[in-house]
Structure formats: structure tokens, C-alpha cells
Amino acid sequence: MDKLEVVEVKEIQSDWYQSLIDDCQSIMVEAEFTSRWALVEGYHTLGMRILTENDNFERQKIYGQKIVQRVAESLNKKERTIFNAVKFAKKFPDLAVLPEGKNTSWRKICNEYLPEHKEPVQPEFDENIEMQHECPKCGYEW
């Protein structure tokens, strides 16, 4: 093999390898996206399923707010997880209305879209100051 052939072979191998790496990166990005979205859909379905059985929870009169606790215990999951799944299903009965669509994660939903906000006490009105407050995480305005 002369020098020209060696250079061509290296270029071919280099192009082939870069193509492999590009394909592998695409596969991983798609797999991570699919995994995150499947988890969001799963928790949404869980919350919706619990909500559809709400009328059957006549024991609510006995247990009160402990229904989430009992379901969590039966599923061997944390109460907060079940609570967030139900809250998520209530707040977003249709996944199509999620602010970021499918470009989100369960963690982001729990941290940015589900927290409760309490309206702060408004300071005394000052006509020289424009009062506009907004939560930087979820956009809640007061």
C-alpha cells in the first residue's frame, strides 16, 4: 500500500467511526427522552386511575386524607409519589396541555408545576411602584 491508500483508508475509518458515534448518540438521546416521557405518562395514568375510583372510596369518611397513605402502602411506594401522581392528574387531566409538552420530566413536573403557592400579603400600595410578582418556577402571578 502506498501513502495515498493509507490516508484514504484512515479517512474511511474515521468517517465510519464518526457515523457510528453520531448514530449511538441519537439512539441514547431518543432512549432517554422515551424513558422520561414514559415515566410522566405512567404517573399520569396512576393518578387518573386513583381519581376514577374516588367514588368507591366510601371509606374516605373513615380514613379521611389517609387514602393516599393506604394506596401508597399497598403499592409499597412513598406517599409523596402517590400524592403527586393524583395532583398531577387533577392539574393536567390532558397531557397535551403540559406547558413544555413532551419535553419534560417527572422531576421537573414535581418541582415546577405541582408546588402549592400561597399568596403573600400584599404590601401597602404605592402609586409610584408597579406591583407585579411572578413565581420564577411556575409563573404563578400575584
Contacts in CASP RR format, 6 or more apart in sequence:
PFRMAT RR
TARGET T0000
AUTHOR 0000-0000-0000
METHOD contacts of the structure
MODEL  1
MDKLEVVEVKEIQSDWYQSLIDDCQSIMVEAEFTSRWALVEGYHTLGMRI
LTENDNFERQKIYGQKIVQRVAESLNKKERTIFNAVKFAKKFPDLAVLPE
GKNTSWRKICNEYLPEHKEPVQPEFDENIEMQHECPKCGYEW
1 9 0 8 1.000
33 102 0 8 1.000
36 104 0 8 1.000
36 105 0 8 1.000
36 106 0 8 1.000
37 102 0 8 1.000
39 105 0 8 1.000
39 106 0 8 1.000
40 95 0 8 1.000
40 102 0 8 1.000
40 104 0 8 1.000
40 105 0 8 1.000
40 106 0 8 1.000
40 109 0 8 1.000
41 95 0 8 1.000
43 81 0 8 1.000
43 84 0 8 1.000
43 85 0 8 1.000
43 88 0 8 1.000
43 106 0 8 1.000
43 109 0 8 1.000
44 85 0 8 1.000
44 88 0 8 1.000
44 89 0 8 1.000
44 92 0 8 1.000
44 95 0 8 1.000
46 82 0 8 1.000
46 85 0 8 1.000
46 89 0 8 1.000
47 82 0 8 1.000
47 85 0 8 1.000
47 86 0 8 1.000
47 88 0 8 1.000
47 89 0 8 1.000
48 89 0 8 1.000
48 93 0 8 1.000
50 71 0 8 1.000
50 82 0 8 1.000
50 85 0 8 1.000
50 86 0 8 1.000
50 89 0 8 1.000
51 86 0 8 1.000
51 89 0 8 1.000
51 90 0 8 1.000
57 67 0 8 1.000
59 67 0 8 1.000
60 67 0 8 1.000
63 70 0 8 1.000
68 79 0 8 1.000
68 82 0 8 1.000
68 83 0 8 1.000
68 86 0 8 1.000
69 79 0 8 1.000
71 82 0 8 1.000
72 78 0 8 1.000
72 79 0 8 1.000
72 81 0 8 1.000
72 82 0 8 1.000
72 83 0 8 1.000
75 82 0 8 1.000
84 109 0 8 1.000
84 110 0 8 1.000
84 114 0 8 1.000
87 114 0 8 1.000
88 109 0 8 1.000
88 113 0 8 1.000
88 114 0 8 1.000
91 113 0 8 1.000
91 114 0 8 1.000
92 98 0 8 1.000
92 113 0 8 1.000
95 101 0 8 1.000
98 104 0 8 1.000
98 109 0 8 1.000
98 113 0 8 1.000
99 113 0 8 1.000
100 108 0 8 1.000
111 137 0 8 1.000
112 137 0 8 1.000
112 138 0 8 1.000
113 138 0 8 1.000
115 137 0 8 1.000
115 138 0 8 1.000
117 135 0 8 1.000
117 138 0 8 1.000
117 140 0 8 1.000
117 142 0 8 1.000
119 142 0 8 1.000
120 133 0 8 1.000
120 142 0 8 1.000
122 131 0 8 1.000
122 142 0 8 1.000
123 131 0 8 1.000
125 131 0 8 1.000
132 141 0 8 1.000
133 141 0 8 1.000
133 142 0 8 1.000
134 140 0 8 1.000
134 141 0 8 1.000
134 142 0 8 1.000
135 141 0 8 1.000
END
